[in-house]
Structures are given as C-alpha cells and as structure tokens.
Amino acid sequence: MTAEREDQEDAGGHRLESFRLHMVTWNVATADPPQDVTSLLHLNSPKPADLYVIGLQEVYSGPVRFLSDMIFDDPWSHMFMSTLAPLSYVKVSSIRMQGLLLLFFSRMEHVPFIRDIQATYTRTGIFGYWGNKGGVSIRFSFYGHTLCFLNCHLTPHIKYATHRVGEFESIVETQMFDCNKASKIVDHRLVFWFGDLNFRIQDHGMHFIRSCLTNKTYNLLWSNDQLNMMKKKEALLQEFEEGQLDFPPTYKFDLNSDSYDSSGKKRKPAWTDRILWRIRPKAPPPDEQEEDGSGPDVKKIRPLDEDEEFPLKVRQELYTSSMEFSISDHKPVLGVFSVELKKKFEAPLVRLQPEGDWSADIDAMILYSPLQPFRSSSWDWIGLYKVGFSSLSDYITYTWVKDNEVAFNQEVMQVFISKEEIPVRGGDCVLCYFSSILQCIIGVSEPFKVRESWVATEEGLLPDRINELDQITMDKDL
C-alpha cells in the first residue's frame, strides 16, 4: 500500500501535509476478537491510513488471562498487530489498565518522526482504587507537533451524567507527563478523547426513541443526549468538537444480534461510544483581557508562538458505527480524520545502513551518522528486524551502540554484529536505531537482503542446526 500525500497551502502560504488518522473505539464486553477486521480498519480503502489509534474497553481481564497478557500480547493486540504488520504498520506504543486497552500504530515511514512517547493511566473505579473504570492515554510528538489520545470508560447508568463529567475532568487534571512542553493533557496541540463515555439519552421514552431509530431521524434525539446537554454547561467540554451522530446508537444490543436490548431491563439505546477532539486554543492578546479579570484565564492557556510558523488543522472525514460486528452489546465506532500540518523537521535524527554483504558467514557492520544533535546513551541499541515487523520488541537480534562501536569519526560511526547473531536462512531485513532517552526509534535503514549462509548450505542445513534466530524468521515466513 502506498499512502497518497495530499499537500496544500493555507492562507498564510504554509505548505501543509495531510496525514490520515483512523480511530476505533469499541467496548468488546470481554469477547475474544473476530477473525477479520478488514472492514473495521478500512484496509481496502483507496486512501490508506497513516496512523491507527484503537481504544478498547472491557477487554477480558480474568486473573489467569490478565497474568498471561502481562507476559505475552493479549489476543486483541495480537490480532491487530498480525493484521497490520504485513501492510507496513508498526505498533509504536500501547497501554493497558485492566479492561482498558489503547493501541497506537504507524506506517513505517513515519516511525522515526514519532518521538517523546509516553503512556499513563488513571483509575476512577471504587473511589480511584480500581481500574475497571478510568482512562488510559498515549502522548507523543508527530513531526514536532504534540498529540495526546485519551481512551476512557466512565461510570454507567443514566443518572450519573454529572459524575461522568467529574471523572473526565479529574482524569484530565491529574494525568501528568514528563515533558516540559506538554506536561498535561490540555497542553497538547491536539487531543482526542474517546471511549465508552456512557452518556445516555435523557427524558425521551423507549417508544419515541425506537420511532426515531426506525425513521432514521436521529437529529430528534441529539438535544437530549447527555453529552450534548453537559457541553452547554461545562467549559472544558465546550472546547471539544464532535461530528454529527448520523448513525444508530451503539448500545445496548443483544449478543450476536442487531436487535436492541430485549431483556427484562429493556435498556434504552444510547450513543455511549464517542470520539471527540480538541485543538489547543490560542492565548488572546493582553488587550483583550477584561480589567476585572473576567476574560479568558491565560494562565491556563500557553501562548502559541508556533501557530503562525507551524499551523495544524483537523478535518473529520467519517464518523460512523460498524454494525456488522455483533460479538458485544456495543457496536464499534470509527472516526477518520485528516490532520494537516507543517512539519517542524524533515530528516530523522539518525541515518543508518548495513555495510557490505550480510550473512551468518562473517561478522556484519553497521554504519550510522547523526543528522541532528541528540542525547545519546550507553543504553542505545540498533535492532535487526525482518521486513514487516509488528512492534519494537519484534527484533531478530540487537547490538548495544556504545559497547560494539569499533570505529568512528566526526560524521560516521561503525557498529558490528557478530555472525553468530545473524540468521542462517537470511531474509529481507531493516535496521532500527532505538534511543533509550527518547524511548523511540529515531532512525530506520532502507530494506536490505541478508543472504543465506553459504557455509550452512554447503554443509547441509539440517533442522537441528537451525538456531533460535532462524526459527524466528521461519515462524514469520509461515
């Protein structure tokens, strides 16, 4: 798949590049993942996504499964990784808090430009001590612009609308990041808030709601949607935008059905699953402040010198539900966005490449050169990955940069990898430089061929002579 970049200029003459963001929120009600998520991820779209952000709620977290998920990838993460990796997407980050799971994938070409990655969580269940409710977030800079994604599962039931707003405000206020530029969620230039927010349709009776759903007159229900109602009263909510709810309410369905709740409780349908976004507001000029202090509180809004030089815009292209999935009592909600921005940098921090032919017959050499100043560390490493790898931990082997640095000058460094670490069967590979300080990949080589070992071929490659690294590459081929 090749992403088509839609570049354009804004009114100020800045060249903006457009990136496609595909978001999913889904309360999966402890179900195992479906076999095929092609339609959920729009994998057949003529405009492939640059980034995928997937927020799940109520992922099964029984004691035995949860312990195994801490060691191995949970079934949902594994399913998305195995689906997206062959299409050149890498899982850049993830975070899990009991049933809350947040996954962030990027096309390989953007990975060296995604930096300062951090993830955190906030519990709100049982007075803040239990993680069945709350929020998980991932923040990072994308070509120099700070983004934050917050996946929430808030308190249920129709009477707790105000309590849900309080939970959200508490999460936004208390989550902190080790980043001077954007230490809090609201400091980020672009924030997405999504998840099972559990807001219901108030006042209307079941008969009227069903009539609106049958006639697809969803607009008659919008004014009584609790989130829309609360936005009229809460200043923080007013800063968030949301597309029109032109799709059926996504809760509550009978399992394996497209029928709304037929149990004795007869819960009213509601748009509990939502995706909203916020672009950080500009600080008003000092002369716009009221003398009595009634104007905007600029102490809470950081000045945006970057707005003029590095603009950022968001346009929602799609907001809908995917009704074909019936493994949960919720339907998944999709949001597709065009994020237009002017890059703050064009080159990665490090350029690296293999030197000479690579095979398990001779020690291999890597050349790398810093393109911009950055703080290196003795914990930096370079990993050898098979083309189509799924996550940072999916390396075939790695080498510590400082330990195995054999020669250097002012421009180019050399690092070696022992031939014992190179798979005998060879394959198509890439090299990735990981910065331990920035906690991200800051350089990726072009794909190159590792040749099958000539010595092993001559001697006869028997199954019992295939080492662990070759088994990894064989498993990936299968």
C-alpha positions as CSV (number, residue, x, y, z in Angstrom):
1,M,0.0,0.0,0.0
2,T,1.3,3.5,-0.8
3,A,-0.1,6.4,1.1
4,E,-1.0,9.4,-1.2
5,R,0.1,12.6,0.5
6,E,-2.3,15.5,-0.1
7,D,-0.2,18.6,0.3
8,Q,-1.7,22.1,0.2
9,E,-1.1,25.6,1.4
10,D,-3.1,27.5,4.0
11,A,-4.0,31.2,3.9
12,G,-0.6,32.1,5.2
13,G,1.2,30.4,2.4
14,H,2.4,27.5,4.5
15,R,2.8,24.1,2.8
16,L,0.7,21.7,4.8
17,E,0.9,18.0,4.5
18,S,-2.1,15.9,5.2
19,F,-2.0,12.7,7.2
20,R,-4.9,10.2,7.6
21,L,-5.8,9.1,11.1
22,H,-8.1,6.1,11.6
23,M,-9.6,5.7,15.1
24,V,-11.7,3.0,16.6
25,T,-13.4,2.8,20.0
26,W,-15.2,-0.4,21.0
27,N,-16.5,-1.9,24.2
28,V,-15.8,-5.5,23.5
29,A,-17.7,-6.9,26.5
30,T,-14.9,-9.4,27.4
31,A,-15.4,-11.1,24.0
32,D,-12.4,-12.6,22.0
33,P,-11.5,-10.8,18.8
34,P,-13.2,-11.6,15.5
35,Q,-11.2,-13.3,12.8
36,D,-11.4,-10.5,10.3
37,V,-11.3,-6.8,11.0
38,T,-10.7,-5.6,7.4
39,S,-13.9,-3.5,7.3
40,L,-13.2,-2.1,10.8
41,L,-9.8,-0.8,9.7
42,H,-10.9,0.1,6.1
43,L,-8.0,-1.9,4.8
44,N,-9.5,-1.9,1.3
45,S,-9.7,1.9,1.2
46,P,-8.0,3.6,-1.7
47,K,-6.7,6.1,0.9
48,P,-4.7,4.1,3.5
49,A,-4.3,5.4,7.0
50,D,-1.0,6.9,8.2
51,L,-1.9,6.3,11.8
52,Y,-4.2,3.9,13.6
53,V,-5.4,4.6,17.2
54,I,-7.6,1.8,18.7
55,G,-9.2,2.1,22.1
56,L,-11.0,-0.9,23.6
57,Q,-13.0,-1.2,26.8
58,E,-13.9,-4.3,28.8
59,V,-11.1,-6.5,27.4
60,Y,-11.3,-9.7,29.3
61,S,-9.1,-9.4,32.4
62,G,-9.8,-12.5,34.4
63,P,-6.9,-13.4,36.7
64,V,-5.3,-16.1,34.6
65,R,-5.7,-14.3,31.3
66,F,-4.6,-11.0,32.7
67,L,-1.3,-12.6,34.1
68,S,-0.6,-14.2,30.7
69,D,-1.4,-10.9,28.9
70,M,1.3,-9.2,31.0
71,I,3.9,-11.7,29.6
72,F,2.5,-12.1,26.1
73,D,0.5,-9.9,23.8
74,D,-3.3,-10.2,24.6
75,P,-5.5,-11.7,21.9
76,W,-6.8,-8.3,20.7
77,S,-3.3,-6.7,20.4
78,H,-2.0,-9.8,18.7
79,M,-4.9,-9.7,16.2
80,F,-4.4,-6.1,15.3
81,M,-0.6,-6.5,15.1
82,S,-0.8,-9.6,12.9
83,T,-3.3,-7.8,10.6
84,L,-1.4,-4.5,10.2
85,A,2.2,-5.6,10.2
86,P,2.1,-7.2,6.7
87,L,0.8,-3.8,5.5
88,S,3.9,-1.9,6.9
89,Y,2.3,-0.7,10.1
90,V,4.2,-0.9,13.4
91,K,2.8,-0.9,16.9
92,V,4.5,2.2,18.3
93,S,3.0,2.1,21.8
94,S,0.3,0.6,23.9
95,I,-1.0,0.8,27.4
96,R,-3.4,-1.4,29.3
97,M,-5.3,-0.9,32.6
98,Q,-7.4,-4.0,33.4
99,G,-10.1,-4.0,30.7
100,L,-8.9,-0.7,29.1
101,L,-6.5,-1.1,26.2
102,L,-5.1,1.6,23.9
103,L,-3.0,0.7,20.8
104,F,-1.1,3.1,18.6
105,F,0.1,2.0,15.1
106,S,2.0,4.0,12.5
107,R,3.1,3.4,8.9
108,M,6.8,2.5,8.9
109,E,7.8,5.7,7.1
110,H,6.6,7.9,10.0
111,V,8.1,5.9,12.8
112,P,11.4,7.9,13.1
113,F,9.4,11.1,13.4
114,I,7.3,10.0,16.3
115,R,9.1,11.0,19.5
116,D,8.7,11.7,23.2
117,I,6.3,8.8,23.6
118,Q,4.7,8.4,27.0
119,A,1.7,6.5,28.3
120,T,-0.1,6.7,31.6
121,Y,-3.4,5.7,33.2
122,T,-5.9,6.9,35.9
123,R,-8.2,4.7,37.9
124,T,-11.7,6.0,38.8
125,G,-13.4,2.8,39.9
126,I,-14.2,2.3,43.6
127,F,-13.0,5.7,44.8
128,G,-10.0,5.7,42.5
129,Y,-8.6,2.4,43.7
130,W,-9.9,0.0,41.0
131,G,-9.1,0.1,37.3
132,N,-12.4,-1.2,35.9
133,K,-13.2,2.5,35.1
134,G,-10.9,5.4,34.3
135,G,-8.7,6.5,31.4
136,V,-5.5,5.4,29.6
137,S,-3.6,7.8,27.4
138,I,-0.7,7.9,25.0
139,R,1.1,11.1,24.1
140,F,3.9,11.8,21.6
141,S,5.2,14.4,19.1
142,F,4.4,13.8,15.4
143,Y,6.8,15.8,13.2
144,G,7.2,18.1,16.1
145,H,3.5,18.6,17.0
146,T,2.3,17.3,20.3
147,L,-0.7,14.9,20.2
148,C,-2.5,13.1,23.0
149,F,-5.1,10.3,22.8
150,L,-7.2,9.5,25.9
151,N,-9.3,6.4,26.0
152,C,-11.9,6.4,28.8
153,H,-14.5,4.1,30.3
154,L,-16.7,6.2,32.6
155,T,-19.4,5.4,35.1
156,P,-22.6,3.8,33.6
157,H,-26.3,4.5,34.2
158,I,-28.5,7.4,33.2
159,K,-28.5,9.2,36.5
160,Y,-24.7,9.7,36.7
161,A,-24.2,12.3,33.8
162,T,-22.7,14.9,36.2
163,H,-20.5,12.2,37.8
164,R,-19.1,11.2,34.4
165,V,-18.1,14.8,33.7
166,G,-16.4,14.9,37.0
167,E,-14.4,11.7,36.2
168,F,-13.3,13.1,32.9
169,E,-12.2,16.5,34.4
170,S,-10.3,14.6,37.1
171,I,-8.5,12.5,34.6
172,V,-7.6,15.5,32.5
173,E,-6.4,17.4,35.6
174,T,-4.4,14.7,37.2
175,Q,-2.6,12.9,34.4
176,M,0.9,14.2,34.1
177,F,3.7,13.6,31.6
178,D,7.5,14.1,31.9
179,C,7.5,16.7,29.2
180,N,8.2,20.4,29.8
181,K,6.3,21.5,26.6
182,A,3.1,19.5,27.4
183,S,3.1,18.1,30.9
184,K,-0.8,17.9,31.0
185,I,-3.3,16.6,28.5
186,V,-4.7,20.1,27.8
187,D,-1.2,21.4,26.9
188,H,-1.1,19.3,23.8
189,R,-1.8,20.9,20.5
190,L,-4.3,18.2,19.5
191,V,-6.2,15.9,21.9
192,F,-8.6,13.1,21.1
193,W,-11.0,12.0,23.8
194,F,-12.9,8.8,23.1
195,G,-14.2,5.6,24.5
196,D,-17.2,4.2,26.2
197,L,-18.2,7.5,27.8
198,N,-21.6,6.1,28.9
199,F,-23.7,9.2,28.3
200,R,-27.3,8.3,27.6
201,I,-30.4,9.7,26.0
202,Q,-32.4,11.5,28.7
203,D,-36.2,12.2,29.1
204,H,-37.4,10.5,25.9
205,G,-39.3,7.3,26.3
206,M,-38.5,4.0,24.7
207,H,-41.3,4.3,22.1
208,F,-40.2,7.7,20.9
209,I,-36.5,6.6,20.7
210,R,-37.5,3.4,18.7
211,S,-39.6,5.5,16.3
212,C,-36.6,7.8,15.7
213,L,-34.3,4.9,15.0
214,T,-36.8,3.3,12.6
215,N,-37.2,6.5,10.7
216,K,-33.5,7.4,11.0
217,T,-34.5,10.8,12.4
218,Y,-31.5,10.7,14.8
219,N,-31.4,14.5,15.0
220,L,-34.6,14.5,17.1
221,L,-32.6,12.8,19.9
222,W,-29.5,15.0,19.8
223,S,-30.8,17.7,22.2
224,N,-31.4,15.1,24.8
225,D,-28.1,13.3,24.5
226,Q,-26.5,13.8,27.9
227,L,-23.1,14.7,26.5
228,N,-24.6,17.4,24.3
229,M,-26.6,18.6,27.3
230,M,-23.5,18.7,29.5
231,K,-21.5,20.6,26.9
232,K,-23.8,23.5,27.3
233,K,-22.8,23.8,31.0
234,E,-19.2,22.7,31.2
235,A,-16.4,25.0,29.9
236,L,-13.9,22.2,29.3
237,L,-16.4,20.1,27.3
238,Q,-17.1,23.1,25.1
239,E,-13.5,23.0,23.9
240,F,-14.1,19.6,22.3
241,E,-15.6,19.1,18.9
242,E,-17.6,16.1,17.7
243,G,-19.1,15.1,14.4
244,Q,-22.8,14.7,14.0
245,L,-24.3,11.5,15.3
246,D,-25.7,10.3,12.0
247,F,-25.6,6.7,12.9
248,P,-27.7,4.4,15.1
249,P,-27.0,4.4,18.9
250,T,-24.3,1.8,19.6
251,Y,-25.6,0.5,22.9
252,K,-27.2,-1.8,24.0
253,F,-27.6,-4.8,21.7
254,D,-28.4,-8.4,22.3
255,L,-25.3,-10.5,21.7
256,N,-24.8,-11.9,18.2
257,S,-27.7,-9.7,17.0
258,D,-28.6,-6.3,15.5
259,S,-31.6,-6.1,17.9
260,Y,-31.5,-3.6,20.8
261,D,-31.8,-5.0,24.4
262,S,-34.7,-7.4,24.6
263,S,-34.0,-8.5,28.2
264,G,-36.3,-7.7,31.1
265,K,-34.3,-4.5,31.7
266,K,-35.1,-3.1,28.2
267,R,-32.3,-0.5,28.4
268,K,-32.8,2.5,26.1
269,P,-30.5,2.7,23.1
270,A,-27.8,5.4,23.5
271,W,-24.6,6.8,21.9
272,T,-22.3,5.7,24.7
273,D,-19.3,5.3,22.4
274,R,-17.9,8.6,21.2
275,I,-14.9,10.3,19.6
276,L,-14.2,14.0,20.2
277,W,-11.2,16.2,19.6
278,R,-9.7,19.5,20.8
279,I,-7.2,21.8,19.2
280,R,-5.5,23.8,21.9
281,P,-7.0,27.4,21.9
282,K,-4.8,30.4,21.2
283,A,-4.0,32.7,24.0
284,P,-5.8,36.0,23.4
285,P,-3.7,39.2,23.2
286,P,-3.3,41.1,26.6
287,D,-5.5,44.0,25.4
288,E,-8.4,41.6,25.1
289,Q,-8.4,40.8,28.8
290,E,-11.1,42.4,30.9
291,E,-9.9,44.8,33.6
292,D,-11.9,42.9,36.2
293,G,-10.3,39.6,35.2
294,S,-13.5,38.3,33.6
295,G,-11.8,37.5,30.4
296,P,-10.1,34.2,29.5
297,D,-7.7,32.8,32.0
298,V,-4.5,33.0,30.1
299,K,-2.6,31.3,33.0
300,K,-4.3,28.1,31.9
301,I,-3.5,28.6,28.2
302,R,0.0,28.6,27.0
303,P,1.0,31.1,24.3
304,L,1.3,29.6,20.9
305,D,4.2,31.1,19.0
306,E,4.2,28.0,16.8
307,D,0.7,28.7,15.4
308,E,1.9,31.1,12.8
309,E,5.0,29.2,11.8
310,F,3.8,25.7,12.2
311,P,0.0,25.5,11.7
312,L,-2.1,22.4,12.4
313,K,-5.6,21.7,11.3
314,V,-8.0,18.8,11.7
315,R,-10.9,17.7,9.5
316,Q,-13.2,14.8,10.2
317,E,-13.9,12.8,7.1
318,L,-16.0,10.0,8.6
319,Y,-17.9,9.4,11.9
320,T,-19.9,6.2,12.0
321,S,-20.5,2.8,13.6
322,S,-19.7,-0.6,12.2
323,M,-23.0,-2.5,12.6
324,E,-21.7,-5.8,11.2
325,F,-19.9,-6.8,14.4
326,S,-22.1,-8.5,17.0
327,I,-19.8,-10.2,19.5
328,S,-20.5,-7.4,22.0
329,D,-23.5,-5.5,23.3
330,H,-21.8,-2.4,21.8
331,K,-21.1,-1.6,18.2
332,P,-17.6,-0.2,17.4
333,V,-17.4,3.4,16.4
334,L,-15.0,4.7,13.7
335,G,-13.6,8.1,13.2
336,V,-11.4,9.0,10.2
337,F,-9.6,12.3,10.3
338,S,-7.3,14.4,8.0
339,V,-4.6,16.0,10.1
340,E,-3.0,18.8,8.2
341,L,0.3,20.3,9.5
342,K,3.6,21.8,8.6
343,K,6.4,19.6,9.6
344,K,8.9,21.0,12.1
345,F,11.6,18.7,10.7
346,E,12.1,16.6,7.6
347,A,15.0,14.4,8.4
348,P,15.3,11.7,11.1
349,L,17.8,12.1,13.9
350,V,20.0,9.2,12.6
351,R,20.8,7.7,9.2
352,L,21.9,4.1,9.3
353,Q,22.7,1.4,6.7
354,P,24.3,-2.0,6.5
355,E,27.9,-2.1,5.2
356,G,28.7,-4.8,2.6
357,D,27.0,-8.1,2.2
358,W,25.3,-9.7,5.3
359,S,25.2,-13.4,6.1
360,A,25.9,-15.7,9.0
361,D,29.3,-16.4,7.5
362,I,31.0,-13.2,8.6
363,D,30.6,-10.5,11.2
364,A,28.4,-7.7,10.0
365,M,29.0,-4.0,10.1
366,I,26.5,-1.1,10.5
367,L,27.2,2.5,9.6
368,Y,25.2,5.3,11.3
369,S,25.5,9.0,11.3
370,P,23.7,11.6,13.4
371,L,21.8,14.1,11.2
372,Q,20.8,16.3,14.1
373,P,22.2,16.7,17.7
374,F,20.5,14.4,20.2
375,R,21.5,13.0,23.6
376,S,22.9,9.5,23.1
377,S,23.2,6.9,25.8
378,S,25.1,3.7,26.5
379,W,21.7,2.1,26.5
380,D,21.0,3.0,22.9
381,W,20.8,0.0,20.6
382,I,20.4,-1.0,17.0
383,G,18.0,-3.8,16.2
384,L,17.9,-6.1,13.2
385,Y,14.2,-6.6,12.2
386,K,12.5,-8.7,9.5
387,V,10.7,-6.5,6.9
388,G,7.1,-6.4,8.1
389,F,7.9,-6.5,11.8
390,S,5.0,-5.7,14.1
391,S,6.4,-3.9,17.2
392,L,9.6,-2.6,18.8
393,S,10.1,-5.9,20.7
394,D,9.9,-7.9,17.4
395,Y,13.6,-7.8,16.7
396,I,15.7,-10.7,15.4
397,T,18.7,-9.5,17.3
398,Y,20.3,-6.3,18.5
399,T,23.6,-4.7,19.4
400,W,24.4,-2.1,22.0
401,V,25.7,1.0,20.2
402,K,28.4,2.0,22.6
403,D,29.6,-1.5,23.5
404,N,30.1,-2.6,20.0
405,E,31.3,0.7,18.4
406,V,34.6,-0.2,16.7
407,A,35.5,3.0,14.9
408,F,34.2,6.5,14.4
409,N,34.9,9.9,13.0
410,Q,33.0,13.1,13.3
411,E,30.4,12.1,10.7
412,V,30.1,8.3,10.6
413,M,30.1,5.6,13.3
414,Q,30.6,1.9,12.9
415,V,29.0,-0.8,15.0
416,F,29.4,-4.6,14.5
417,I,27.1,-7.5,14.9
418,S,28.6,-11.0,15.5
419,K,27.9,-13.5,12.8
420,E,26.5,-15.8,15.4
421,E,23.6,-13.4,15.8
422,I,22.7,-13.4,12.2
423,P,20.1,-15.9,11.0
424,V,21.5,-18.7,8.8
425,R,18.5,-18.6,6.5
426,G,18.7,-14.9,5.8
427,G,15.8,-12.8,4.6
428,D,14.7,-9.2,3.9
429,C,15.6,-7.0,6.9
430,V,15.8,-3.4,8.2
431,L,17.9,-1.8,10.9
432,C,16.4,0.5,13.6
433,Y,18.2,2.8,16.0
434,F,16.4,3.0,19.4
435,S,17.1,5.9,21.7
436,S,16.7,5.0,25.3
437,I,16.4,8.6,26.4
438,L,13.7,9.5,23.8
439,Q,12.2,6.0,24.2
440,C,11.6,5.6,20.5
441,I,13.1,4.6,17.1
442,I,15.0,7.6,15.7
443,G,16.3,6.0,12.5
444,V,15.4,3.2,10.1
445,S,17.5,1.9,7.3
446,E,16.3,1.0,3.8
447,P,15.3,-2.7,3.5
448,F,18.3,-4.9,2.6
449,K,18.9,-8.6,1.9
450,V,20.6,-10.9,4.4
451,R,22.0,-13.8,2.3
452,E,21.5,-17.4,3.3
453,S,24.7,-18.8,4.8
454,W,26.9,-20.3,2.2
455,V,28.7,-22.5,4.8
456,A,25.5,-23.8,6.1
457,T,24.2,-24.6,2.6
458,E,27.4,-26.4,1.7
459,E,27.4,-28.5,4.9
460,G,23.6,-29.2,4.7
461,L,21.2,-27.2,6.7
462,L,19.6,-29.7,9.0
463,P,16.6,-28.8,11.2
464,D,18.6,-29.4,14.4
465,R,21.2,-26.9,13.2
466,I,18.7,-24.0,12.8
467,N,19.3,-21.7,15.7
468,E,16.7,-19.7,17.6
469,L,17.1,-16.6,15.3
470,D,16.4,-18.7,12.3
471,Q,13.3,-20.2,14.0
472,I,12.0,-16.7,14.5
473,T,12.4,-15.8,10.8
474,M,10.9,-19.2,9.8
475,D,7.9,-18.6,12.0
476,K,7.4,-15.1,10.5
477,D,7.5,-16.6,6.9
478,L,4.9,-19.2,7.9
